[in-house]
Amino acid sequence: MLLWLRPFKAGDHIEVISGNPIAGSVKEIGLFAVLIEGDDGARLFAPNSTIWNFALRNRGGSGARPVSLSLDLPREADADKAKTMLAETIASDGRVLKTPAPAIFADPLDNGGFSIACRLWTTPAYVADIERSILAQVKRRLNAEQIARSHPAAPDSR
């Protein structure tokens, strides 16, 4: 069915939404399996039946991947300064795509603190690096300016 209907082509970034998700760039579509290169560089041979039996998200061959990041801060922290630092760090990073524009917002936490979160877009090659480096840079800046002793939450990349 994959060869007949062609819901994706080589070069597309796909995500199979199942109990055991598969995600990566399609390298080859064969009669029985699809060769996928994962975001970590590992190659996966996924049986066509596995891909066909679950919902499929096709991000196409555009090369753009969304990255969601969040940084949990205590109630004493200055939310506006933290958002500004995050925006400046994102704007100065050449790996972040300008379109679509990054979105930054603050959400309250149960402990009285808040979470500064953002959604940005990058190319697949930079997803893991951006998840680590943007949060580390913002944390260093916050600590250096004594705005807050922050602890980054786990990144959520989809």
GROMACS elastic network, one bead per residue, 0.5 to 0.9 nm:
[ bonds ]
;  ai    aj funct       b0    kb
    1     5     6  0.58391   500
    1     6     6  0.77138   500
    1    48     6  0.83411   500
    1    49     6  0.89752   500
    1    52     6  0.76052   500
    2     5     6  0.54451   500
    2     6     6  0.51638   500
    2     7     6  0.66702   500
    2     8     6  0.81619   500
    2    29     6  0.80848   500
    2    30     6  0.89020   500
    2    31     6  0.84398   500
    2    48     6  0.70062   500
    2    49     6  0.89941   500
    2    51     6  0.85632   500
    2    52     6  0.71049   500
    3     6     6  0.53933   500
    3     7     6  0.85735   500
    3    29     6  0.74629   500
    3    30     6  0.77595   500
    3    31     6  0.71726   500
    4     7     6  0.89149   500
    5     8     6  0.87161   500
    6     9     6  0.67062   500
    7    56     6  0.86205   500
    7    58     6  0.79002   500
    8    11     6  0.85655   500
    8    12     6  0.63081   500
    8    13     6  0.85021   500
    8    14     6  0.77457   500
    8    26     6  0.81436   500
    8    58     6  0.67331   500
    8    60     6  0.74018   500
    9    12     6  0.57544   500
    9    13     6  0.89973   500
    9    26     6  0.69105   500
    9    27     6  0.84651   500
    9    28     6  0.81054   500
    9    29     6  0.75221   500
    9    60     6  0.81813   500
    9    61     6  0.84579   500
   10    13     6  0.86241   500
   10    25     6  0.75855   500
   10    27     6  0.51509   500
   10    28     6  0.57484   500
   10    29     6  0.70209   500
   10    61     6  0.82763   500
   11    25     6  0.58295   500
   11    26     6  0.52834   500
   11    27     6  0.61804   500
   11    28     6  0.85759   500
   11    60     6  0.74789   500
   11    61     6  0.53275   500
   11    62     6  0.88257   500
   11    63     6  0.87811   500
   12    24     6  0.82994   500
   12    25     6  0.55794   500
   12    26     6  0.56149   500
   12    27     6  0.83819   500
   12    58     6  0.68106   500
   12    59     6  0.64717   500
   12    62     6  0.76330   500
   12    63     6  0.81523   500
   13    23     6  0.73006   500
   13    24     6  0.53573   500
   13    26     6  0.62287   500
   13    36     6  0.88146   500
   13    57     6  0.84178   500
   13    58     6  0.60268   500
   13    59     6  0.52065   500
   13    60     6  0.55535   500
   13    61     6  0.62067   500
   13    62     6  0.83545   500
   13    63     6  0.76579   500
   13    65     6  0.88155   500
   13   124     6  0.88744   500
   14    22     6  0.79820   500
   14    23     6  0.56084   500
   14    24     6  0.57175   500
   14    25     6  0.63034   500
   14    26     6  0.71072   500
   14    36     6  0.87123   500
   14    56     6  0.69043   500
   14    57     6  0.55531   500
   14    59     6  0.59235   500
   14    60     6  0.73486   500
   15    21     6  0.70426   500
   15    22     6  0.56146   500
   15    24     6  0.67040   500
   15    25     6  0.89586   500
   15    55     6  0.84595   500
   15    56     6  0.57728   500
   15    58     6  0.65114   500
   15    59     6  0.80813   500
   16    20     6  0.84320   500
   16    21     6  0.54759   500
   16    22     6  0.50489   500
   16    23     6  0.63036   500
   16    50     6  0.84931   500
   16    51     6  0.62483   500
   16    52     6  0.88486   500
   16    54     6  0.64189   500
   16    55     6  0.60213   500
   16    57     6  0.64017   500
   16    58     6  0.87466   500
   17    20     6  0.76882   500
   17    21     6  0.53120   500
   17    22     6  0.71868   500
   17    23     6  0.86636   500
   17    51     6  0.89017   500
   17    54     6  0.61898   500
   17    55     6  0.53210   500
   17    56     6  0.59786   500
   17    57     6  0.73638   500
   18    21     6  0.50133   500
   18    22     6  0.79100   500
   18    53     6  0.89464   500
   18    54     6  0.60338   500
   18    55     6  0.72071   500
   18    56     6  0.89244   500
   22    36     6  0.86348   500
   22    38     6  0.79899   500
   22    44     6  0.86905   500
   22    46     6  0.82221   500
   22    51     6  0.85339   500
   23    36     6  0.76902   500
   23    37     6  0.81385   500
   23    38     6  0.59251   500
   23    39     6  0.72542   500
   24    36     6  0.56946   500
   24    37     6  0.52217   500
   24    39     6  0.55166   500
   24    40     6  0.86402   500
   24    41     6  0.87137   500
   24    43     6  0.88128   500
   24    44     6  0.88521   500
   24   124     6  0.87621   500
   25    35     6  0.85634   500
   25    36     6  0.54428   500
   25    37     6  0.51732   500
   25    38     6  0.64175   500
   25    39     6  0.77008   500
   25    61     6  0.83797   500
   25   124     6  0.88510   500
   26    29     6  0.74380   500
   26    34     6  0.71660   500
   26    35     6  0.61238   500
   26    37     6  0.64546   500
   26    38     6  0.88252   500
   27    34     6  0.76125   500
   27    35     6  0.53977   500
   27    36     6  0.55330   500
   27    37     6  0.66950   500
   28    33     6  0.85103   500
   28    34     6  0.57466   500
   28    35     6  0.50372   500
   28    36     6  0.72551   500
   29    32     6  0.82943   500
   29    33     6  0.65592   500
   29    35     6  0.64588   500
   29    36     6  0.88696   500
   29    48     6  0.86460   500
   30    33     6  0.51987   500
   30    34     6  0.56671   500
   30    35     6  0.78553   500
   30    48     6  0.82096   500
   31    34     6  0.82122   500
   31    48     6  0.77914   500
   32    46     6  0.86657   500
   32    47     6  0.59894   500
   32    48     6  0.55674   500
   32    49     6  0.79917   500
   33    45     6  0.60499   500
   33    46     6  0.53612   500
   33    49     6  0.80923   500
   33    50     6  0.89706   500
   33    51     6  0.89087   500
   34    44     6  0.79793   500
   34    45     6  0.56057   500
   34    46     6  0.52573   500
   34    47     6  0.63596   500
   34    48     6  0.62999   500
   34    51     6  0.84893   500
   35    43     6  0.68280   500
   35    44     6  0.57209   500
   35    46     6  0.64884   500
   35    47     6  0.89337   500
   36    42     6  0.83267   500
   36    43     6  0.56504   500
   36    44     6  0.51007   500
   36    45     6  0.63442   500
   36    46     6  0.73137   500
   37    40     6  0.79055   500
   37    41     6  0.57919   500
   37    42     6  0.56680   500
   37    44     6  0.61998   500
   37    45     6  0.88810   500
   38    41     6  0.52151   500
   38    42     6  0.52918   500
   38    43     6  0.60773   500
   38    44     6  0.71217   500
   39    42     6  0.74325   500
   39   124     6  0.65040   500
   39   125     6  0.74062   500
   39   127     6  0.78788   500
   39   128     6  0.82212   500
   40    43     6  0.88342   500
   40   125     6  0.87175   500
   40   128     6  0.80888   500
   41   125     6  0.89695   500
   46    49     6  0.83185   500
   46    50     6  0.67214   500
   46    51     6  0.70927   500
   47    50     6  0.53586   500
   47    51     6  0.67469   500
   47    52     6  0.87992   500
   48    51     6  0.51928   500
   48    52     6  0.59917   500
   48    53     6  0.85608   500
   49    52     6  0.50313   500
   49    53     6  0.59826   500
   49    54     6  0.88902   500
   50    53     6  0.54993   500
   50    54     6  0.69328   500
   51    54     6  0.59413   500
   51    55     6  0.79187   500
   51    56     6  0.73583   500
   52    55     6  0.77430   500
   52    56     6  0.80646   500
   58    61     6  0.87515   500
   59    62     6  0.72342   500
   59    63     6  0.82106   500
   59    64     6  0.79744   500
   59    65     6  0.80347   500
   60    63     6  0.75811   500
   60    64     6  0.88361   500
   61    64     6  0.81445   500
   62    65     6  0.86856   500
   62   123     6  0.87953   500
   63   122     6  0.79429   500
   63   123     6  0.53319   500
   63   124     6  0.64613   500
   64    97     6  0.79812   500
   64   121     6  0.61546   500
   64   122     6  0.54269   500
   64   124     6  0.67331   500
   65   120     6  0.83611   500
   65   121     6  0.53687   500
   65   122     6  0.52984   500
   65   123     6  0.56072   500
   65   124     6  0.58963   500
   65   127     6  0.73860   500
   65   157     6  0.86009   500
   65   158     6  0.77169   500
   66   119     6  0.67502   500
   66   120     6  0.57033   500
   66   122     6  0.64645   500
   66   123     6  0.85100   500
   66   124     6  0.89924   500
   66   127     6  0.81846   500
   66   157     6  0.67431   500
   66   158     6  0.62212   500
   67   118     6  0.81510   500
   67   119     6  0.56199   500
   67   120     6  0.53401   500
   67   121     6  0.58866   500
   67   122     6  0.73421   500
   67   127     6  0.67921   500
   67   130     6  0.81745   500
   67   131     6  0.72692   500
   67   155     6  0.80799   500
   67   156     6  0.68855   500
   67   158     6  0.64157   500
   68   117     6  0.72600   500
   68   118     6  0.57160   500
   68   120     6  0.65522   500
   68   121     6  0.87329   500
   68   131     6  0.80431   500
   68   155     6  0.63882   500
   68   156     6  0.51975   500
   68   157     6  0.54709   500
   68   158     6  0.74611   500
   69   116     6  0.83216   500
   69   117     6  0.55470   500
   69   118     6  0.53689   500
   69   119     6  0.64593   500
   69   120     6  0.83780   500
   69   131     6  0.67888   500
   69   134     6  0.86641   500
   69   135     6  0.76173   500
   69   152     6  0.87130   500
   69   153     6  0.78203   500
   69   154     6  0.76511   500
   69   156     6  0.61286   500
   69   157     6  0.77850   500
   70   115     6  0.62473   500
   70   116     6  0.54957   500
   70   118     6  0.63936   500
   70   119     6  0.89047   500
   70   135     6  0.79864   500
   70   152     6  0.66616   500
   70   153     6  0.57094   500
   70   154     6  0.73127   500
   70   155     6  0.65135   500
   70   156     6  0.81491   500
   71   114     6  0.84300   500
   71   115     6  0.54238   500
   71   116     6  0.51764   500
   71   117     6  0.63170   500
   71   135     6  0.71791   500
   71   138     6  0.88565   500
   71   139     6  0.83438   500
   71   150     6  0.72706   500
   71   151     6  0.65834   500
   71   153     6  0.53789   500
   71   154     6  0.84085   500
   71   155     6  0.88578   500
   72   109     6  0.81783   500
   72   113     6  0.73284   500
   72   114     6  0.59145   500
   72   116     6  0.64356   500
   72   117     6  0.85619   500
   72   150     6  0.64697   500
   72   151     6  0.59097   500
   72   152     6  0.57836   500
   72   153     6  0.60271   500
   73    76     6  0.80865   500
   73    77     6  0.63327   500
   73    78     6  0.89212   500
   73    79     6  0.84072   500
   73    82     6  0.89017   500
   73   109     6  0.89297   500
   73   113     6  0.56742   500
   73   114     6  0.54678   500
   73   115     6  0.59561   500
   73   116     6  0.76009   500
   73   148     6  0.68177   500
   73   149     6  0.73863   500
   73   150     6  0.52606   500
   73   151     6  0.68392   500
   73   152     6  0.82468   500
   74    77     6  0.56807   500
   74   109     6  0.89873   500
   74   111     6  0.81350   500
   74   112     6  0.71419   500
   74   114     6  0.64459   500
   74   115     6  0.86501   500
   74   148     6  0.70662   500
   74   149     6  0.77804   500
   74   150     6  0.73326   500
   75    78     6  0.81176   500
   75    79     6  0.87684   500
   75   111     6  0.82099   500
   75   112     6  0.55485   500
   75   114     6  0.65050   500
   76    79     6  0.89005   500
   76   113     6  0.75617   500
   76   147     6  0.82727   500
   76   148     6  0.72204   500
   77    80     6  0.89863   500
   77    81     6  0.84923   500
   77    82     6  0.78012   500
   77   113     6  0.80509   500
   77   114     6  0.86360   500
   77   146     6  0.89215   500
   77   147     6  0.56129   500
   77   148     6  0.50438   500
   77   149     6  0.82454   500
   77   150     6  0.87515   500
   78    81     6  0.54867   500
   78    82     6  0.62222   500
   78    83     6  0.87216   500
   78   147     6  0.62870   500
   78   148     6  0.76351   500
   79    82     6  0.50704   500
   79    83     6  0.60918   500
   79    84     6  0.85248   500
   79   106     6  0.73386   500
   79   114     6  0.79246   500
   79   115     6  0.87806   500
   79   116     6  0.75870   500
   80    83     6  0.51548   500
   80    84     6  0.61181   500
   80    85     6  0.86381   500
   81    85     6  0.61077   500
   81    86     6  0.85608   500
   81   142     6  0.85990   500
   81   147     6  0.77584   500
   82    85     6  0.51508   500
   82    86     6  0.62023   500
   82    87     6  0.86127   500
   82   116     6  0.74025   500
   82   138     6  0.79552   500
   82   142     6  0.70149   500
   82   147     6  0.76963   500
   82   148     6  0.86847   500
   83    86     6  0.51096   500
   83    87     6  0.61119   500
   83    88     6  0.86083   500
   83   104     6  0.69267   500
   83   105     6  0.73661   500
   83   106     6  0.78177   500
   83   116     6  0.66359   500
   83   117     6  0.85688   500
   84    87     6  0.50675   500
   84    88     6  0.61119   500
   84    89     6  0.85389   500
   85    88     6  0.51083   500
   85    89     6  0.60551   500
   85    90     6  0.85330   500
   85   138     6  0.63796   500
   85   141     6  0.74662   500
   85   142     6  0.78302   500
   86    89     6  0.51358   500
   86    90     6  0.61397   500
   86    91     6  0.85521   500
   86   104     6  0.80338   500
   86   116     6  0.84469   500
   86   118     6  0.83998   500
   86   134     6  0.78576   500
   86   135     6  0.82241   500
   86   137     6  0.86929   500
   86   138     6  0.59652   500
   87    90     6  0.51766   500
   87    91     6  0.60476   500
   87    92     6  0.86198   500
   87   102     6  0.82642   500
   87   103     6  0.88319   500
   87   104     6  0.73396   500
   87   118     6  0.88769   500
   88    91     6  0.50692   500
   88    92     6  0.61355   500
   88    93     6  0.87011   500
   89    92     6  0.53124   500
   89    93     6  0.63933   500
   89   134     6  0.67314   500
   89   137     6  0.72628   500
   89   138     6  0.68648   500
   90    93     6  0.53251   500
   90    94     6  0.83535   500
   90    95     6  0.88569   500
   90    96     6  0.67452   500
   90   102     6  0.79905   500
   90   120     6  0.83316   500
   90   134     6  0.69863   500
   91    94     6  0.76116   500
   91    96     6  0.75045   500
   91    98     6  0.82838   500
   91   102     6  0.88289   500
   92    95     6  0.89371   500
   92    96     6  0.85412   500
   93    96     6  0.58631   500
   93    97     6  0.89797   500
   93   130     6  0.88858   500
   93   134     6  0.83232   500
   94    97     6  0.74960   500
   95   121     6  0.88163   500
   95   122     6  0.61621   500
   95   123     6  0.75191   500
   95   126     6  0.67795   500
   95   130     6  0.77484   500
   96    99     6  0.89161   500
   96   102     6  0.84979   500
   96   120     6  0.68810   500
   96   121     6  0.59344   500
   96   123     6  0.79518   500
   96   126     6  0.85958   500
   96   130     6  0.81558   500
   97   100     6  0.70498   500
   97   101     6  0.74464   500
   97   102     6  0.83064   500
   97   120     6  0.74584   500
   97   121     6  0.54446   500
   97   122     6  0.52644   500
   97   123     6  0.78438   500
   98   101     6  0.52867   500
   98   102     6  0.74329   500
   98   120     6  0.86602   500
   98   121     6  0.78388   500
   98   122     6  0.88792   500
   99   102     6  0.78766   500
   99   120     6  0.89178   500
   99   121     6  0.75679   500
  100   103     6  0.89535   500
  100   120     6  0.75788   500
  100   121     6  0.68398   500
  101   119     6  0.87069   500
  101   120     6  0.68796   500
  101   121     6  0.77981   500
  102   118     6  0.67704   500
  102   119     6  0.55569   500
  102   121     6  0.70425   500
  103   117     6  0.82139   500
  103   118     6  0.53152   500
  103   119     6  0.52989   500
  103   120     6  0.66629   500
  104   116     6  0.71582   500
  104   117     6  0.56969   500
  104   119     6  0.67454   500
  104   120     6  0.87734   500
  105   115     6  0.82726   500
  105   116     6  0.58180   500
  105   117     6  0.54548   500
  105   118     6  0.63600   500
  106   114     6  0.65321   500
  106   115     6  0.54803   500
  106   117     6  0.61011   500
  106   118     6  0.87342   500
  107   113     6  0.88048   500
  107   114     6  0.54577   500
  107   115     6  0.51325   500
  107   116     6  0.65418   500
  107   117     6  0.76554   500
  108   111     6  0.84826   500
  108   112     6  0.68379   500
  108   113     6  0.61394   500
  108   115     6  0.62343   500
  108   116     6  0.89357   500
  109   112     6  0.56210   500
  109   113     6  0.52278   500
  109   115     6  0.66241   500
  110   113     6  0.71664   500
  110   114     6  0.83052   500
  111   114     6  0.82390   500
  115   153     6  0.86009   500
  121   127     6  0.86602   500
  122   125     6  0.81856   500
  122   126     6  0.64796   500
  122   127     6  0.65396   500
  122   130     6  0.83118   500
  123   126     6  0.57027   500
  123   127     6  0.67221   500
  124   127     6  0.54655   500
  124   128     6  0.84165   500
  125   128     6  0.77438   500
  125   129     6  0.82955   500
  126   129     6  0.52976   500
  126   130     6  0.59175   500
  126   131     6  0.85227   500
  127   130     6  0.53860   500
  127   131     6  0.62755   500
  127   132     6  0.89535   500
  127   157     6  0.78151   500
  128   131     6  0.52122   500
  128   132     6  0.65999   500
  128   133     6  0.87051   500
  128   157     6  0.86826   500
  129   132     6  0.53984   500
  129   133     6  0.58878   500
  129   134     6  0.82816   500
  130   133     6  0.51343   500
  130   134     6  0.56114   500
  130   135     6  0.80893   500
  131   134     6  0.62218   500
  131   135     6  0.67464   500
  131   136     6  0.88451   500
  131   154     6  0.89845   500
  131   155     6  0.61624   500
  131   156     6  0.84060   500
  131   157     6  0.80794   500
  132   135     6  0.57746   500
  132   136     6  0.61819   500
  132   137     6  0.87476   500
  132   155     6  0.81226   500
  133   136     6  0.50401   500
  133   137     6  0.60215   500
  133   138     6  0.85787   500
  134   137     6  0.52343   500
  134   138     6  0.62453   500
  134   139     6  0.85578   500
  135   138     6  0.52242   500
  135   139     6  0.60141   500
  135   140     6  0.85769   500
  135   152     6  0.65893   500
  135   155     6  0.89145   500
  136   139     6  0.51096   500
  136   140     6  0.61740   500
  136   141     6  0.86769   500
  136   152     6  0.80520   500
  137   140     6  0.51883   500
  137   141     6  0.62740   500
  137   142     6  0.86684   500
  138   141     6  0.50750   500
  138   142     6  0.60654   500
  138   143     6  0.85263   500
  139   142     6  0.51228   500
  139   143     6  0.61147   500
  139   144     6  0.84552   500
  139   148     6  0.85668   500
  139   149     6  0.78485   500
  139   150     6  0.61417   500
  139   151     6  0.75125   500
  139   152     6  0.75522   500
  140   143     6  0.51973   500
  140   144     6  0.59388   500
  140   145     6  0.85566   500
  140   150     6  0.89485   500
  141   144     6  0.50157   500
  141   145     6  0.61058   500
  141   146     6  0.82778   500
  141   147     6  0.85041   500
  142   145     6  0.53525   500
  142   146     6  0.58843   500
  142   147     6  0.51563   500
  142   148     6  0.57587   500
  142   149     6  0.71032   500
  142   150     6  0.73511   500
  143   147     6  0.62820   500
  143   148     6  0.59004   500
  143   149     6  0.56513   500
  143   150     6  0.73376   500
  144   147     6  0.78410   500
  144   148     6  0.89906   500
  145   148     6  0.80950   500
  146   149     6  0.71989   500
  147   150     6  0.88166   500
  152   155     6  0.82084   500
